[in-house]
Amino acid sequence: RFMVISGDNNPVHLDPVRARRFLFGKPVVHGAHILMWALDSLFATRKGTYRISAVRASFRRPVFPGDQLTIEYPSDAEESVRLDITSAGEVKASVLVEFSRIHSVSDQTRSPHPEAPTLCEPRVLTDDDLPGLEGTLALHLPETEYRRLFPNLARSVEPFQVSALLSISRLVGVECPGLNSILYEIDLSDEASQVRSDMNYRVTAFDERTQRVSLDVVSPLLSGNVIAFVRPEPVSQADCAELSVLVEDNEFSDQNALVVGASRGLGEVTAKLLAMG
């Protein structure tokens, strides 16, 4: 459901078979989903309409489907709140959000696209592609699905600002770095912008040694910086036909084997060799 409204269809979030070969070994929850769930829970405690002045979020550890999350409030002022999202006593993400009360949401003659974003295959970019890369994302906010998932944000917060947070997920998971990506940090503030209804992005720094990508983003009511990492690509192992020549027929027929972690690496090759023999 979050994929539908965000357009972030990266298989690390959605495909348990493909995700086994990625860094974490199983699907992980969208970082932006965790952020928006936390903000929706926060605004359930506030009445009125608000505009976000700044939001800073860092995603420290992966969250897996089925994990039980708790929101802790180390600080909670009227218009500035820090949130820690924890699981089993471990901090998974930290958020600092500042906001101010307004009389109504912004000019309704200008709003995000009301339909869900078109799903695209996540891009595979090389180290040579990333430096200076720039582009534009349309801002979407499908009303029905959005209100179902985040009713308190829908009631309380500027639509363009929520749409920008959603688009960060699509930016990192589909556009840049794309398929092999990890969202690490968001630092956005409400700044005057000439951008009318889209999000512009540009890679301002890329460290080949650490695979750290820094992107400047500009949208109508939230602009700033996003930090992501390029995660290691899955290693392509030899297939069964190649490995079959290394063992004799029925070589292991009198053995029972337990291979722990057979989805990639040494475990995958071992399982194939056992099967071929």
C-alpha positions in Angstrom: 0.0 0.0 0.0 2.9 2.4 0.7 4.4 1.4 -2.7 1.2 2.5 -4.4 1.2 6.1 -3.0 5.0 6.6 -3.1 5.8 4.9 -6.3 8.8 3.2 -4.6 8.7 -0.3 -5.9 12.3 -1.3 -5.1 12.3 -5.1 -4.7 14.3 -4.8 -1.5 10.9 -3.8 0.1 8.5 -6.0 -1.9 10.1 -9.2 -3.3 11.1 -11.7 -0.6 12.9 -13.9 -3.1 15.0 -11.1 -4.7 15.5 -9.4 -1.3 17.3 -12.6 0.0 20.2 -11.7 -2.3 20.4 -8.1 -1.2 22.4 -6.7 1.7 19.9 -7.5 4.6 18.9 -10.9 3.4 15.1 -10.2 3.5 12.7 -7.4 2.8 13.0 -4.1 4.7 10.3 -1.5 5.4 10.6 1.8 3.4 12.4 4.3 5.5 10.0 7.1 4.4 7.1 4.8 5.5 8.5 4.7 9.0 9.0 8.5 9.0 5.4 9.2 7.8 3.9 6.7 10.2 5.7 8.4 13.1 4.5 11.9 11.9 1.0 10.6 11.5 1.1 9.3 15.1 2.5 12.7 16.2 -0.3 14.7 14.5 -2.9 12.4 16.0 -2.1 14.3 19.2 -2.4 17.8 17.6 -5.5 19.7 16.6 -5.6 22.2 13.8 -3.6 22.6 10.5 0.1 22.8 10.4 3.0 23.6 8.1 6.3 21.8 8.6 9.2 24.2 9.1 11.9 21.5 9.2 12.2 17.8 9.3 15.4 15.8 9.9 15.4 12.1 10.0 18.2 9.5 10.2 17.6 5.8 9.5 20.1 3.9 11.6 19.1 0.3 11.3 16.7 -1.7 9.0 13.1 -2.4 10.1 11.7 -5.7 8.8 8.0 -6.5 8.2 6.5 -7.8 11.4 8.8 -5.8 13.7 6.9 -4.1 16.6 7.9 -0.4 16.7 7.5 2.0 19.5 7.7 5.8 19.3 9.5 7.5 22.1 9.5 11.3 22.8 12.8 12.5 24.2 11.6 16.0 23.7 8.1 17.3 23.0 7.5 21.1 22.8 4.5 22.8 21.3 6.1 23.3 17.8 9.3 21.1 18.0 9.3 17.4 18.7 12.0 14.8 18.6 11.0 11.2 18.0 12.9 8.0 18.4 11.5 5.0 16.7 12.7 1.9 18.6 12.2 -1.9 18.4 13.2 -4.2 21.3 15.0 -1.3 22.9 17.1 -0.6 19.8 16.8 2.8 18.1 15.9 2.3 14.4 15.4 5.9 13.4 15.4 9.4 14.9 13.3 12.3 13.7 13.3 16.0 14.6 10.3 17.9 13.3 9.5 21.6 13.7 6.1 23.0 12.6 3.9 26.0 13.0 0.1 26.3 13.1 -1.7 27.9 10.1 -5.3 28.8 9.4 -5.6 26.6 6.3 -3.6 24.6 3.8 -2.0 26.4 0.8 -3.6 27.6 -2.4 -5.7 24.7 -3.7 -5.4 25.8 -7.3 -2.0 24.3 -7.1 -1.7 20.8 -5.7 0.2 17.5 -6.2 -1.0 15.2 -8.9 -4.0 13.3 -7.5 -3.3 10.0 -9.2 -0.7 7.4 -8.0 2.7 7.7 -9.6 3.5 5.4 -12.5 5.6 2.5 -11.4 9.0 2.3 -13.2 11.8 -0.3 -13.0 14.4 1.0 -10.5 17.5 2.4 -12.3 20.8 0.6 -12.1 23.5 3.4 -12.0 27.3 3.0 -12.0 29.9 5.1 -10.2 30.4 7.1 -13.4 26.7 7.9 -13.7 26.2 9.4 -10.2 28.4 12.6 -10.0 26.4 15.6 -11.1 23.3 13.5 -12.0 20.1 15.6 -11.9 16.5 15.3 -12.8 12.9 16.0 -11.9 10.1 14.0 -10.2 6.5 14.9 -10.4 4.8 15.2 -7.0 1.9 12.8 -6.5 -0.6 12.4 -3.6 -3.4 9.9 -4.4 -6.1 11.1 -2.1 -8.0 7.9 -1.2 -5.0 5.7 -0.5 -3.2 8.5 1.3 -6.1 9.2 3.7 -6.4 5.5 4.4 -2.8 5.1 5.4 -2.1 8.5 7.0 -5.4 10.0 8.2 -3.9 12.5 10.7 -1.3 13.8 8.2 -4.1 14.2 5.6 -6.1 16.2 8.1 -3.3 18.3 9.5 -0.3 18.9 7.1 0.2 20.8 3.8 -0.3 18.3 1.0 2.8 19.5 -1.0 5.0 18.8 2.0 3.6 15.3 2.5 4.0 14.7 -1.2 7.6 15.7 -1.0 8.3 13.3 1.8 6.7 10.5 -0.3 8.8 11.5 -3.3 12.0 11.1 -1.4 11.3 7.4 -1.2 10.8 7.2 -5.0 13.8 9.4 -5.6 16.2 7.1 -3.7 14.6 3.7 -4.3 13.9 4.1 -8.0 15.7 7.1 -9.5 19.0 7.8 -7.7 20.8 5.7 -6.6 18.0 3.4 -7.7 17.9 -0.3 -7.4 21.0 -0.7 -5.2 20.2 2.0 -2.6 19.9 2.6 1.1 18.1 5.8 2.4 20.2 7.1 5.3 19.2 10.7 6.1 16.7 13.5 5.3 17.3 17.1 6.1 14.6 19.4 4.7 13.2 22.8 5.6 10.4 25.1 4.3 12.2 27.5 2.0 10.9 29.8 -0.7 11.3 28.0 -4.1 10.6 28.8 -7.7 9.6 25.2 -8.3 5.9 25.1 -9.0 4.7 21.6 -8.6 7.7 19.2 -9.0 10.8 18.1 -7.2 14.2 18.8 -8.7 17.2 16.9 -7.5 21.0 17.0 -8.2 23.8 14.8 -6.9 26.2 17.3 -5.2 28.7 14.7 -3.9 29.6 11.1 -4.4 32.3 9.3 -2.4 33.4 6.2 -4.3 35.2 4.8 -1.3 32.1 4.8 1.0 29.5 4.8 -1.8 27.8 7.8 -0.1 25.6 9.9 -2.3 24.5 13.5 -1.3 21.5 14.9 -3.2 20.1 18.5 -3.1 16.4 18.5 -3.5 14.1 21.4 -4.2 10.3 21.2 -4.1 7.5 23.9 -3.6 7.4 23.8 0.2 10.3 21.5 1.4 13.9 21.7 0.1 17.2 20.5 1.5 19.5 17.5 1.4 19.2 13.7 1.2 21.9 11.2 2.0 21.8 7.7 0.6 24.3 4.9 0.1 24.8 2.6 -2.9 24.5 -0.9 -1.4 26.6 -3.8 -2.8 25.2 -5.6 -5.8 24.3 -9.2 -5.4 27.2 -11.5 -6.5 26.3 -13.6 -9.5 27.4 -17.2 -8.7 28.1 -20.1 -11.1 25.0 -21.9 -12.3 24.2 -25.6 -11.9 25.4 -26.5 -15.4 28.9 -25.0 -14.7 29.1 -26.7 -11.3 27.9 -30.1 -12.4 31.3 -30.9 -14.0 33.0 -30.5 -10.7 31.2 -33.5 -9.0 30.4 -37.1 -9.9 26.9 -38.3 -10.4 25.5 -39.5 -7.0 28.6 -38.4 -5.2 26.6 -37.2 -2.2 23.7 -39.6 -2.5 24.6 -41.3 0.8 24.8 -38.0 2.7 22.3 -35.7 4.4 23.3 -32.0 4.4 22.1 -28.9 6.1 23.2 -25.7 4.4 22.5 -22.6 6.5 22.1 -19.4 4.4 21.9 -20.9 0.9 20.5 -17.9 -0.9 23.8 -16.3 -1.9 27.6 -16.6 -1.5 29.2 -19.8 -0.3 25.9 -21.3 0.9 24.4 -20.9 -2.6 27.3 -22.6 -4.3 27.4 -25.4 -1.8 23.7 -26.1 -2.2 24.1 -26.3 -5.9 27.2 -28.6 -5.7 25.3 -30.9 -3.3 22.3 -31.0 -5.7 24.4 -31.8 -8.7 26.1 -34.6 -6.9 
